[in-house]
Amino acid sequence: MKGREGEPELQIIISYNKPEKAVATYKLRWQIESMFKAMKSAGFNIEDTHLTDLMRIEKLLLLAMVAFVRCNNIGELMHRKIKPIRIQAHGSKAKSIFRYGLDMVKEFLLRGINEYGISIFDFLSIANQHLSQYEKIVMY
């Protein structure tokens, strides 16, 4: 992480893992925390459903997790290939990769085209090609 002046900040990570694995483990854990935030308050607002039936909650969570992964992948694609997320003065991204992808999905669903003039059909074609290549890399 970077401080207000753009200088790297000292990070202290306390872990029971081997020190050389602690940073990688922390990054993985932070991704899970980001997903929980998306589920609760930064996108899906799962708690607002007030569901109590266990089967319905299970189905909703499964759909929300699939949507989270897809939004995250779309955000990553947008960030890397179309327009990078703006970096704020203190060094962090102006929005999360997930939020970037979710905003793009919302824009496509509401307007059928995004601010860059890419239609939903063109985008899905590009995204499917990119994501299928990404999935092949991850799987092997």
N, C-alpha and C positions, 0 to 999 in steps of 0.2 A: 504494500500500500504506500501511497505517497501522501505527504503532508500538504499543508496550505501553500507552501512555497514550491511544491513540485519535487521536493527532495524525498528520497525513500525514508519511510519511518521504520523504526525498530519494531519488530514483531516478536512477542514472547509467546511461545506455544508450549504448554505443559502437556506432556503425553506419556503414557505408559508404553508406547511403541518405541522402536529403535529410533534414535534421533534422526537418522538419514531418511526414515519413512514418515516422520511426524508431519512435515509440511504437505506431502502428498495426501496423507490421511485427512488432514485438516481441510484441504481443498475439496475432497470428496464429501466430507461432513457438511461443508458450507453449501454445497449443491443441494443436499437434502433439506437444509434450513431454508434455502431459497424456494424449494418446492412447497414446504409447509406454509411459508408466507403467501405464496401464490394461491394456495388452497384456501387459506383463511381470510386474507384481507387485501391482497394485491392483484386480484383477478377473478377468482371463481366464487369467493365468499360462501363457501360450503356451509358454514354455520348458520347462515341466514335461511337455509331450507327448513330448519327445525324438524328434519326427518327423525323418526324414532324406530322404524322398522329396520332391523338389522340387514335384511336382504336388499332393501332399497338403498340403504347407506353404502353397502358393499358395491352395488352396481354404480351408484353415483361416483364413488371414489375411484373405481376402475376407469370410468369414462373421463373423469377429471384428470387422472394420471396420464392417460393416453393423450388427452388434449394438451396437458402441460408439456409433455415430451415433444409433441408436434409444434406447439408454439415456440418452444425453446429452439428447436431445429430451424424453424423459419426465421426466428430472430438472429440466430447464428449465421444463416445464409445471407440475410439482409446486411448484417454487420460486416461480413467478410467480402461479399461480392457486389453489393449494390450501393449502400451508403453506411459508413461506419457510424456508430453511436458517438455523439459529441462527448468529449472528455471535459469535465468541469475543472475549475481552477485548482481544486484540491487534489486532482488526479484520479477521481473515480468517474465511472460512466454516468451520464445524465439519467439513464434508465437501465434496467436490467435487460439481459438478452431475452428473457421470457417476456417481459413487458413489451419490448420492441416487436417480438413475434405476435403477441396477442393483439397489439394495436393494429398490426398489418392485417391480421385475419379479420378483425372487426371492420376495418376499412374496406376490404374486399367484399365482405358479406353485405355491408350497407350500400356500397357504391358500385361494386363490380370492377373497379379500377382503383389504383392507388395514386398517390401524389406524383409518382415518377412516370405515370402514363402506362404502367404495365397492367394489362387486363388480368382478371382472375384466372382465365384459362392459360394464358402465357406463363403466368407465375407458377401455377400448379404444375405445368409441364417442366419448367426449369427446376422447381423444388423437388419434384419426383425424381428427375435425373440426378440431381445433386445428392438427395437423401439416399437414393438407392446405392450410389457410389460410396457414400459415407457408411451406410450399413454394411456393405461388403468389406470395407476396411476394418470396421469394428469387429465383425464376426470372425475374421481370419487373422 
